């Protein structure tokens, strides 16, 4: 059991983690999700007593990590696959950790077998691939056969076989009654591995619920409608009819329409009334990935933009503004943005979909709680 | 504050079949010994240390033996200094790397997860490093001293001079290495800490050599007396190399011990307080 209460960490002016409270229970795999820079690794380091929280506290089984009796036998952690001295062999690396924790040396060969590194045990670890490094890190976490396991991005760099292995390992460890806390930004992976999710964005808790609850609470269903591609007029006609009926319509890159706010039968009726044939009318349920993206879209710190190569392109001639006397314009259909757009959220609970109402964590005074 | 309940009473579902016992300093010493013997930088720095001490020590002795100039009442042991000075650069490097390589690779986080007690980790590192460097350099210094005394036709050294040229020199180098380890703990960066230590080793003496101005005479005298190379050479004689009132005999060792203790106290405090 890991318990964080009001955990806050500031580095100078930057607030990495703000007022984070959660519990990680034994017996299930708990996924720890968040965009890059959202404070996942900082939180993990605070759990392990490597960083001192600015405020709040975190305990494992009721004790702060640094006061745990036999800490390495209670808690195992993989923080960073590259956190080994590259000049040391895999076996010597694990042996030094086993000796430090008072674990019998034969356990080293056992865990090397568990992670499948027994053939390269005597090779220096700077020749290891990222996947082999992850396996070595997992071996170090398993060394003390602990009750609480923390893994920071354990599947980074693993091949599909390795990913499957990690997934099954996490589930097996949890089924033995251990507390398993796994951070990742691979949603598809978490959907298959985790039972419970803790989602943070910009250092604050966004969600703490089971995977199924998370998907249903954050899923945004929409209908994909496709009109005959040979007749662009039909598409505009249908768009106008749908918008008039109160639906929100967006255009997908391949010409399909993404409709929200109208049930499927109503869309079909409207199309029929407008005398538009449909090539596709399909319900679309959000995956965990989309639910996550929508929840965290306001909390992303690092966002890529299109590489426009602007200086290489000839200047664009702007067409004249529409004015009096010009023919009526067809209804404007927004494109679905390539990034950053998701269907409207369900009402309530998500502070980041309306950022202007929510103070930034770094602006929030300490005594505001 | 009431004593926290024993951990095994907490609602935990899994109990490891591996017997649980409390780790102690002995475990940390075994771990640090595994670490220090399993990286090549240890072999390189200590190998070069041996090479420098033996090569330069014997070379200087051979030149002195071939020379016609009389040695006076000076013993041949003093030639050990010329190997000890360059060897100290290797010892500094190893001392810094013992801790800073853990910061450079991120291994320190793995180490401190396996042993949350910072004091135990640093103590184990210091003990293993000191014993390794002290025993090695003492043995080499003794071998070189025996060879020098037998090659060079000079005054017979006293028992105390023998002790200082062997155990004294070994302890001085090992303490200098420990000081480097403490600086490595404070700086947390290999190149930075090694640069600092080489500066501390050589710069005061170099600066003093160029203080020609009369008004700086007292500063020059202080730097000449207390620079590390002067302290090293005064280990080999009963008189200070520059002026009469400087430390000589065993005193340089005490000064180095005091400096190391102070910097180590700072390293302990900071390691305990700082985020890793």
Interface residues (C-beta under 8 A of the other chain):
Chain A: X1 X26 X27 X45 X48 X49 X50 X51 X52 X61 X62 X63 X65 X66 X67 X68 X69 X70 X71 X72 X73 X74 X75 X77 X79 X80 X82 X83 X84 X85 X86 X87 X88 X89 X92 X95 X96 X97 X99 X100 X101 X102 X103 X104 X107 X140 X143 X144 X145 X146 X147 X176 X177 X178
Chain B: X4 X5 X6 X7 X10 X11 X12 X13 X14 X15 X16 X17 X18 X20 X21 X22 X23 X24 X27 X28 X30 X31 X32 X34 X35 X38 X39 X40 X41 X101 X102 X105 X106 X107 X109 X110 X111 X112 X113 X114 X115 X116 X117 X121 X275 X276
